[in-house]
Amino acid sequence: MSLHFTDREQELLQLVAESSAVLNVEAFLVGGFVRDKLLGRECKDIDIVCVGSGIELAIKFAALLQSKGLKSSVSYFKNFGTAQVKLHDWDIEFVGARKESYRRDSRKPIVEDGSLKDDQDRRDFTINALAIRLSKDGFGDIVDSFNGLKDLKEGIIRTPLDPSITFDDDPLRMLRAIRFASQLGFKIEEHTYNAIEPLAPRLKIISKERIIDELNKIILSKKPSVGFKLLFDTKLLHQFFPEMVRLQGVSLQDNYGHKDNFYHTLKVLDNISEHTNDLYLRWAAILHDIAKPNTQRFEEGHGWTFHGHEVVGARMVPKIFTHLKLPLDERMRFVQQMVLLHLRPISLTKDNITDSAIRRILFDAGDDLESLLMLCEADITSKNEEKVKRYKANLILVKEKIKEVEERDHIRNWQPPIDGALIMQTFSIGPCREVGIIKTVIKDAILDGIITNDYDAAFALMLDKGKELGLTPNH
């Protein structure tokens, strides 16, 4: 494991070294950038710690950049003693070395000036406590006070100090431990791991925004189930996402059981993560069966059912997004749509596929059809390999039929040839229930193939339905 800087990185770090020499302060490259460089991962966020004023060092660094014709923008945060320099796609943050103490009711520390050792002591994990010296004497030397290099090589997440104190001071670090384990494929060291569950209730002092930021990073990791299993086993998930916790477990009655919906959900999430980095499609995988505990019923002679879980689940999505402080915009509506429709493609495989059913899925899914089919395929899980093979083969037939109908009928994102304005104008009426009825009749008639998808046929049906509802057209 060795450290290699690109030419641009080397240039920027040398300028930091020059700036620190002018000010006669020690400067160090620290944190995630060091970790990621040693792991061979790309990182554009550079954190610089100096034993002195981070703001003064940033000012000197920005002036050196300008003298070399490099345009940058600088932001100063005097209350926090930090400064940020942006250069192209680089973010370079400067801060003075500090030591911290905490109150139990807040994760915001009381900060004092400190030494590099004090600064390393306050880091969350040994792999994030590595520092690289940026000075003319010893430029590039690694300062490793907690055997972070060894943990990095062995894939270990460990706190520099007593994990009970580290996590009690800042409970967000428990989520970060699991996030790094999930992102990097590392193992949480036993003493560190065992400290999490007793302190899980401390997560209540952390804002939902900070929690969801870490959770989204877990969801976007290569195999998200790793992080979710750790969240579940340490009881962290129970603190902020009880709806997902409720999925766990199997009910048995009269020798009938059902799959564990928690672990099924994780399998679906892993499946879809092999094909997409779309965060909200991954969220759709997490929430697709979220209403199964609410809809679970036992039917004599048949077993366990979850009728309507897709409809109830779609209604739950806005509440969950609100609770978790996720965006309540088109991303939420996309997830809601995926949850509502996730059974439709598979249900088509169980019947003789009609053009009408295909037109309806095309109309309802619109531009999200490919995402829906991806979710549907990810949802095919079973220990019975023959069953999985059969369902996947049937889904291929559905996809072929969808392609055929789409090419012929152009239904996707289609709007019926008669709209509400024309209906109101034709019958001299304002907005009312009858307008909605006529629009629905025309839409259904075209999707079901009862009339052709053209203006004349739709207009004639509009007149017939209007007459049936007691409406008189203008002449």
C-alpha positions in Angstrom: 0.0 0.0 0.0 1.7 3.2 -1.2 0.9 6.8 -1.7 1.0 8.3 -5.2 -0.1 11.8 -6.0 -1.1 13.0 -9.5 0.8 16.0 -10.9 -2.1 18.4 -10.0 -2.3 17.0 -6.5 1.5 17.3 -6.1 1.3 20.9 -7.3 -1.5 21.9 -4.9 0.2 20.2 -1.9 3.5 21.8 -2.7 1.7 25.2 -2.7 0.3 24.4 0.7 3.8 23.5 1.9 5.1 26.9 0.6 2.3 28.8 2.3 2.9 27.1 5.6 6.6 27.8 5.4 6.0 31.5 4.9 3.7 31.5 7.9 6.1 29.3 9.9 3.3 26.8 10.8 3.2 23.0 10.4 0.6 21.8 7.9 -0.7 18.2 7.4 -2.9 16.5 4.8 -5.5 14.5 6.8 -8.7 12.5 6.8 -10.6 10.9 4.0 -8.2 12.1 1.2 -5.3 10.2 2.8 -7.4 7.1 3.3 -8.7 7.1 -0.2 -5.3 7.8 -1.8 -3.8 4.8 0.0 -6.8 2.6 -1.1 -6.4 3.9 -4.7 -9.8 5.6 -4.7 -10.4 8.9 -6.3 -11.1 11.9 -4.0 -11.4 15.6 -4.8 -11.9 16.8 -1.2 -8.7 17.8 0.5 -8.5 18.5 4.2 -5.6 20.4 5.6 -4.9 20.8 9.3 -2.3 23.3 10.5 -0.9 23.9 14.0 -2.0 27.6 13.8 -4.7 29.5 12.0 -6.4 27.6 9.2 -7.9 30.8 7.8 -4.5 32.6 7.6 -3.1 29.5 5.8 -6.0 29.5 3.3 -5.5 33.2 2.6 -1.8 32.7 1.9 -2.6 29.6 -0.3 -5.2 31.4 -2.3 -2.8 34.3 -2.9 -0.1 31.8 -4.2 -2.7 30.3 -6.5 -3.6 33.7 -7.9 0.1 34.5 -8.5 0.4 31.4 -10.6 -2.7 32.3 -12.7 -4.9 29.7 -11.1 -8.4 31.1 -10.5 -10.1 30.0 -7.3 -12.9 31.1 -4.9 -12.4 31.3 -1.1 -15.0 31.1 1.6 -14.2 31.9 5.3 -16.1 30.6 8.3 -14.7 32.5 11.2 -17.1 31.1 13.7 -15.6 27.6 13.0 -12.1 28.7 12.3 -12.2 27.1 8.8 -11.8 28.2 5.2 -12.6 26.5 1.9 -10.8 27.1 -1.4 -12.5 25.8 -4.6 -10.3 25.3 -7.6 -12.1 23.7 -10.6 -13.5 20.4 -9.2 -11.3 20.5 -6.1 -12.5 21.5 -2.6 -9.6 22.2 -0.3 -10.6 22.9 3.4 -8.2 24.4 5.9 -8.6 24.3 9.7 -6.4 24.8 12.7 -5.6 21.7 14.8 -8.0 21.4 17.7 -9.1 19.4 20.6 -12.8 18.8 21.5 -15.0 18.1 24.5 -18.7 17.2 24.4 -21.9 17.7 26.3 -24.3 14.7 26.4 -27.2 16.6 24.9 -25.4 17.6 21.7 -22.9 16.3 19.1 -21.5 19.8 18.7 -18.2 19.9 20.5 -16.6 22.6 22.6 -13.5 23.4 20.5 -10.0 24.6 21.7 -6.8 25.1 19.8 -4.6 21.9 20.0 -1.7 20.0 18.6 -1.7 17.5 15.7 -2.0 14.7 18.3 -5.1 16.4 19.8 -6.5 16.6 16.3 -5.8 12.9 15.6 -7.4 11.9 18.9 -10.7 13.5 17.9 -10.9 11.5 14.6 -13.6 8.9 14.4 -11.5 5.9 13.2 -7.9 5.0 12.9 -8.1 4.8 9.1 -9.2 8.5 9.2 -6.6 9.6 11.7 -3.6 9.3 9.3 -1.8 12.5 8.5 0.8 13.4 5.8 3.4 16.1 6.6 3.4 19.0 4.2 6.6 20.8 4.9 9.9 21.1 3.1 11.5 18.9 5.7 9.8 15.5 5.6 7.2 16.4 2.9 5.1 13.3 2.3 5.9 11.5 5.6 3.0 9.7 7.2 2.1 10.4 10.8 0.3 7.3 12.1 -0.4 7.6 15.8 -3.0 4.7 16.0 -1.7 2.0 13.6 -4.2 3.3 11.0 -2.0 1.9 8.2 -2.2 -1.6 9.6 -6.0 -1.3 10.0 -6.2 0.0 6.4 -4.2 -3.0 5.1 -6.3 -5.5 7.1 -9.7 -3.8 6.3 -10.5 -3.0 9.9 -12.8 -0.2 11.3 -11.6 0.8 14.8 -11.9 3.9 16.9 -8.6 5.6 18.0 -9.8 5.9 21.6 -12.3 4.0 23.7 -15.3 3.4 21.3 -17.8 3.9 24.1 -16.5 7.4 24.7 -16.1 8.1 20.9 -19.7 7.1 20.1 -21.2 8.6 23.2 -19.5 12.0 22.3 -20.8 11.9 18.7 -23.4 9.1 18.0 -23.2 9.8 14.2 -19.9 8.0 14.3 -21.8 4.7 14.8 -23.5 5.2 11.5 -20.2 6.2 9.9 -18.6 3.0 11.1 -21.3 1.0 9.3 -21.1 3.2 6.3 -17.4 2.7 5.9 -17.8 -1.1 6.5 -20.4 -1.1 3.7 -18.6 1.2 1.3 -15.1 -0.3 1.7 -16.0 -3.9 2.5 -14.2 -3.6 5.9 -14.9 -5.4 9.1 -15.8 -3.5 12.3 -13.3 -4.5 15.1 -15.1 -6.5 17.8 -14.6 -4.0 20.7 -15.8 -1.1 18.4 -18.7 -3.2 17.2 -19.8 -4.2 20.7 -20.0 -0.6 21.8 -22.6 0.3 19.2 -25.8 -1.4 20.4 -25.8 -0.1 24.0 -25.4 3.4 22.7 -27.9 3.1 19.8 -30.6 5.2 21.6 -28.1 8.1 21.6 -28.8 8.5 17.9 -31.9 10.5 18.9 -29.7 13.6 19.3 -28.7 13.4 15.7 -30.7 15.3 13.0 -32.6 13.2 10.5 -30.7 15.1 7.7 -27.3 13.8 9.0 -28.7 10.3 9.5 -30.1 10.1 6.0 -26.9 11.4 4.5 -25.1 8.4 6.0 -27.9 6.0 5.1 -27.9 7.1 1.4 -24.2 6.4 1.2 -24.8 2.9 2.6 -27.6 2.5 0.0 -25.2 3.5 -2.8 -22.5 1.1 -1.7 -21.7 -1.9 -3.9 -23.6 -4.4 -1.7 -26.0 -2.3 0.5 -27.2 -5.4 2.4 -23.9 -5.5 4.3 -24.7 -2.1 5.8 -28.4 -2.8 6.5 -27.6 -6.1 8.3 -25.2 -4.2 10.5 -27.8 -1.5 11.1 -30.3 -4.1 12.1 -28.1 -6.2 14.3 -26.8 -3.2 16.2 -30.4 -1.8 16.7 -29.4 1.5 14.9 -32.1 0.9 12.2 -34.7 0.6 15.0 -34.0 4.2 16.0 -35.0 5.9 12.8 -36.6 3.3 10.4 -39.0 1.2 12.3 -41.1 0.5 9.2 -38.2 -1.5 7.7 -37.5 -3.3 11.0 -41.1 -4.6 11.0 -40.5 -6.5 7.8 -38.2 -8.9 9.7 -39.5 -12.3 10.8 -41.7 -15.2 9.6 -45.2 -16.1 10.8 -46.1 -19.8 11.0 -49.6 -21.2 11.1 -51.0 -24.6 10.1 -47.6 -25.4 8.6 -47.8 -22.4 6.4 -45.0 -19.9 6.5 -43.8 -17.0 4.2 -40.4 -15.6 3.3 -38.7 -13.2 5.7 -39.6 -9.9 4.0 -36.6 -8.0 5.6 -34.0 -10.3 4.1 -36.0 -10.6 0.8 -35.9 -6.8 0.6 -32.1 -6.8 1.1 -31.8 -9.4 -1.7 -33.9 -7.2 -4.0 -31.8 -4.2 -3.1 -28.5 -6.1 -3.8 -30.0 -7.4 -7.1 -31.0 -4.0 -8.4 -27.7 -2.4 -7.2 -25.8 -4.7 -9.6 -27.5 -2.8 -12.5 -28.1 0.8 -11.4 -26.6 3.6 -9.2 -29.9 5.4 -9.2 -30.4 6.2 -5.5 -34.2 6.5 -5.7 -34.6 3.3 -7.7 -32.7 1.7 -4.9 -35.1 3.3 -2.5 -37.9 1.8 -4.5 -36.4 -1.6 -3.9 -36.2 -0.9 -0.1 -39.9 0.2 0.0 -41.5 -2.1 -2.5 -42.8 -4.5 0.2 -42.9 -2.0 3.1 -46.7 -2.5 3.6 -46.5 -6.3 3.9 -46.7 -6.2 7.7 -49.8 -4.0 7.5 -51.6 -6.2 5.0 -50.6 -9.7 6.2 -53.6 -12.0 6.6 -53.9 -15.8 7.0 -56.4 -17.6 4.8 -57.5 -21.1 5.7 -56.3 -23.7 3.3 -54.3 -21.1 1.4 -51.7 -19.6 3.7 -50.4 -16.1 4.2 -51.5 -13.3 1.9 -50.5 -9.6 1.5 -53.4 -8.4 -0.7 -53.1 -4.7 -1.7 -49.6 -4.2 -0.1 -48.6 -2.3 -3.2 -51.4 0.2 -2.8 -50.9 0.6 0.9 -47.2 0.8 0.4 -47.5 3.6 -2.1 -49.6 5.6 0.5 -46.9 5.0 3.1 -44.1 6.5 0.9 -44.8 10.2 1.5 -45.0 9.6 5.3 -41.7 7.7 5.3 -40.0 10.3 3.2 -41.3 13.1 5.5 -40.1 11.3 8.6 -36.7 10.6 7.2 -36.3 14.1 5.7 -36.1 12.8 2.2 -37.1 15.1 -0.7 -40.9 15.5 -1.2 -40.7 16.1 -4.9 -40.6 14.2 -8.2 -38.1 11.7 -6.6 -40.6 10.8 -3.9 -43.3 10.5 -6.5 -41.1 8.2 -8.6 -40.6 5.9 -5.7 -44.3 6.0 -4.9 -45.0 5.0 -8.6 -42.5 2.1 -8.5 -44.0 0.8 -5.3 -47.6 1.0 -6.7 -46.7 -0.7 -10.0 -44.1 -3.3 -8.9 -46.4 -6.3 -9.1 -47.9 -5.4 -12.5 -45.2 -6.8 -14.9 -45.0 -10.1 -13.0 -48.8 -10.4 -12.8 -48.8 -10.3 -16.6 -46.6 -13.4 -16.8 -49.3 -15.4 -15.0 -52.0 -14.7 -17.6 -52.3 -14.7 -21.4 -50.8 -11.4 -22.1 -53.4 -9.1 -23.7 -52.6 -6.0 -25.7 -54.9 -4.1 -23.4 -52.9 -5.1 -20.3 -49.7 -4.1 -22.1 -51.1 -0.7 -23.2 -52.1 0.0 -19.6 -48.6 -0.7 -18.2 -47.1 1.5 -20.9 -49.5 4.3 -20.1 -49.2 4.0 -16.3 -45.4 3.7 -16.2 -44.5 6.1 -19.0 -40.8 7.1 -19.0 -40.3 5.0 -15.9 -41.0 1.7 -17.6 -37.4 0.5 -17.8 -36.9 1.3 -14.1 -40.1 -0.6 -13.3 -39.0 -3.7 -15.3 -35.6 -3.5 -13.6 -37.2 -3.5 -10.1 -39.5 -6.3 -11.2 -36.6 -8.5 -12.3 -34.7 -7.7 -9.1 -37.8 -8.8 -7.1 -37.6 -12.3 -8.5 -36.0 -14.1 -5.5 -36.3 -17.7 -4.4 -34.2 -20.6 -3.1 -35.8 -22.6 -5.9 -33.6 -21.9 -8.9 -36.1 -23.5 -11.4 -38.8 -21.1 -10.2 -36.4 -18.1 -10.6 -35.5 -19.3 -14.1 -39.2 -19.7 -15.0 -40.2 -16.2 -13.8 -37.3 -14.6 -15.5 -38.1 -16.4 -18.8 -41.7 -15.2 -18.5 -40.6 -11.6 -17.9 -38.5 -11.7 -21.1 -41.8 -12.6 -22.9 -43.5 -9.7 -21.3 -40.7 -7.3 -22.3 -40.9 -8.6 -25.9 -44.6 -8.0 -26.0 -44.2 -4.5 -24.5 -41.7 -3.7 -27.2 -44.1 -5.0 -29.9 -47.2 -3.1 -28.6 -45.2 0.1 -28.0 -43.8 0.1 -31.6 -47.3 -0.3 -33.0 -49.5 1.8 -30.7 -47.1 4.5 -29.3 -48.9 4.5 -26.0 -46.1 5.5 -23.7 -46.6 9.1 -22.4 -49.7 9.2 -24.6 -52.5 11.6 -24.0 -56.1 10.8 -25.2 -57.1 12.9 -28.3 -60.0 14.4 -26.3 -59.2 16.6 -23.3 -61.3 18.2 -20.6 -61.4 21.6 -22.2 -63.0 20.2 -25.4 -65.5 18.2 -23.4 -66.6 21.3 -21.4 -66.8 23.4 -24.6 -68.8 20.7 -26.5 -71.4 20.4 -23.8 -71.3 24.0 -22.4 -70.4 22.9 -18.9 -67.8 23.8 -16.4 -65.5 21.5 -14.4 -67.6 18.7 -13.0 -67.8 15.0 -12.3 -69.2 14.3 -15.8 -66.0 15.6 -17.4 -63.9 13.1 -15.5 -66.2 10.3 -16.3 -66.1 11.0 -20.1 -62.3 11.4 -20.0 -61.9 8.0 -18.2 -64.3 6.2 -20.6 -62.4 7.5 -23.7 -59.0 6.6 -22.2 -60.1 3.1 -21.1 -61.8 2.4 -24.5 -58.6 3.2 -26.4 -56.3 1.3 -24.0 -58.7 -1.7 -24.2 -58.8 -1.6 -28.0 -62.5 -0.9 -28.1 -62.0 2.2 -30.3 -59.0 3.3 -32.3 -56.6 5.9 -31.0 -57.8 8.8 -33.1 -59.8 12.0 -32.8 -62.9 11.0 -34.7 -63.5 7.8 -32.8 -62.9 9.5 -29.5 -65.2 12.4 -30.4 -68.0 10.0 -31.3 -67.6 8.1 -28.0 -67.6 11.5 -26.1 -71.0 12.4 -27.7 -72.5 8.9 -26.9 -71.3 9.0 -23.3 -72.4 12.6 -22.9 -75.9 11.7 -24.1 -76.0 8.8 -21.6 -75.1 11.2 -18.8 -77.9 13.6 -19.9 -75.7 16.2 -21.5 -76.6 18.1 -24.7 -73.9 19.0 -27.2 -73.6 22.4 -28.9 -74.6 22.5 -32.6 
